[in-house]
Amino acid sequence: MTVSNYLVSGMTCGHCASSVREEIAEIAGVTGVEVDIRTGAVEVSSESALDADAVANAVTEAGYQLVR
């Protein structure tokens, strides 16, 4: 199992966090997503390393921006 940490900008509420969580969860191999809207921190658990572009695209699809 792999755990990756990201920073997402623009989230301000529970709905924001839910949107990001749902989009990232759709990436093949993702087993869990934790979002902290106060800090913008997103922790993703997956079966193996994730493609950074896939994560960035999922965050963009949710309407937010991946900072790193």
C-alpha positions in Angstrom: 0.0 0.0 0.0 1.1 3.5 -0.8 0.2 6.8 0.9 0.6 10.0 -1.0 0.0 13.6 0.2 -1.2 16.5 -1.8 -2.2 20.1 -1.3 -5.3 21.4 -2.9 -6.4 25.1 -3.1 -9.8 26.6 -3.1 -11.7 24.2 -0.8 -13.8 26.1 1.7 -16.5 23.7 3.0 -17.6 20.1 3.4 -19.1 19.9 0.0 -15.7 21.0 -1.5 -14.0 18.2 0.4 -16.6 15.7 -0.7 -16.2 16.6 -4.4 -12.4 16.2 -4.2 -12.7 13.0 -2.3 -15.2 11.5 -4.8 -13.2 12.4 -7.9 -9.9 11.1 -6.5 -11.6 7.9 -5.3 -12.6 7.1 -8.9 -8.9 6.7 -9.9 -8.0 3.0 -10.3 -6.2 1.6 -7.3 -7.3 4.2 -4.8 -8.4 2.6 -1.5 -9.0 5.7 0.6 -9.0 9.5 0.5 -8.8 11.9 3.6 -9.4 15.6 3.1 -8.7 18.4 5.6 -10.4 21.6 4.3 -8.7 23.8 6.8 -5.3 23.1 5.5 -6.1 21.8 2.0 -4.2 18.6 2.8 -5.3 15.5 0.9 -4.0 12.1 1.9 -4.6 9.3 -0.7 -4.1 5.6 0.1 -3.6 3.4 -2.9 -2.6 -0.1 -4.0 0.5 1.3 -5.7 2.0 4.7 -6.7 -0.5 7.0 -8.5 0.1 8.9 -11.6 0.4 12.6 -10.6 -1.4 13.7 -13.7 -4.4 11.5 -12.8 -4.6 13.0 -9.4 -4.3 16.6 -10.8 -7.0 15.8 -13.4 -9.4 14.5 -10.7 -8.9 17.6 -8.6 -9.4 19.8 -11.6 -12.6 17.9 -12.4 -13.9 18.6 -8.9 -13.3 22.3 -9.6 -10.1 22.9 -7.6 -6.4 23.1 -8.1 -3.6 20.8 -7.1 -0.8 22.9 -5.6 1.6 20.0 -5.1 
